[in-house]
Amino acid sequence: MEAMMAAIRGGDYAAAHQALHQLPEVDPAIRAGISAFLLALSERFDEAEQVLRDAQLPALEVIVRGERQRLARWRDPAADRGLSATAEIA
């Protein structure tokens, strides 16, 4: 856990992702959620979305899609067409 947190503090999200998978005591659903966020922060969005689909965590998929869109808008202001990564809450 310490290696993962140190990597996060240092901004090395790929290393944090690798360290996360060395922790056997993490609940699988929690691991999937954290893994997806770390992948998204590493700009590995397709992998992040796949992890969340496999773990059946659709609410977190919305967040990862939103991060992908935020990054696109940050890099290219012309890409700013509004936030379409939303989901209706019942």
N, C-alpha and C positions, 0 to 999 in steps of 0.2 A: 504494500500500500504506500509506503514511504517513497519508493522509486516512482510510482505513478504520480503521486502528488508533486514530487520534485520536478518531474518532466512537465507537468501542467504549469507549475509556477514559472518554469523556464520557457514556456511557449512551444515545447516540443511535443505536440499532440500525437504524432506518430509513435514516438517512444512511450508516451503514456498509454496509448492503445496496446502496444506490445506488453507493457508491464501489467496492465489490467488482466490480460489473458494468462498471466503467471500466478494469479490469485485464485486458488481453488475454492475458497470459502465464500465467494460472491454468488448470490442467488442468480440463476440464469436470466430471469427477466430484468433484474437490475443490471446485470452485466451487459445485456443487449442494449438497454437504454443508454448506459454510459458509453459503451462501445460506439454506438451510432453517433452520439454527440462528438466524441473524439475524432471519428472518421470525418464528420462534417466540418469540424474545425481544421482538419487537415485537407479540406477541399476534396474529399473522396466521397462525394455525395451519392453516387450510384451504389457504392458498397454500403453506405449508411442506411439508405432506404431499403436495401435487400435484407440487412440485419433486422430491421424493424418489421418488415413483412414476414420474415421467417418466425420472428418472436410474437407476431400478431399484436403489435403495438401501434395501431393506426393513429392515435392521438399524437404520438411522438413523430410520426411520419410528417405530419403537418408542420411541425417545428423545423424539421430538417429541410423540407421543401422551402419554407420561409427563409431559412438561412441561405440556401442556394440562390434564391431570388434577391435577397438583400445584397449578397456579394456581387451579383450581376449588376444591380443598380449602382452599387458603390463604384464599380469599375467603369461602367458605361451609363452615364445619366440618360442617354437616349433609350435605354432598356427599361426605364421607369414607366411602366404602364399600370402601376397600382399593385397592390398585394393580392395575388390570386390564390396564395397558399393559405386558404382558410377552410374551416369546416364548421358546419352548423352544429351548435350545441343544443341538445334536446332539453 
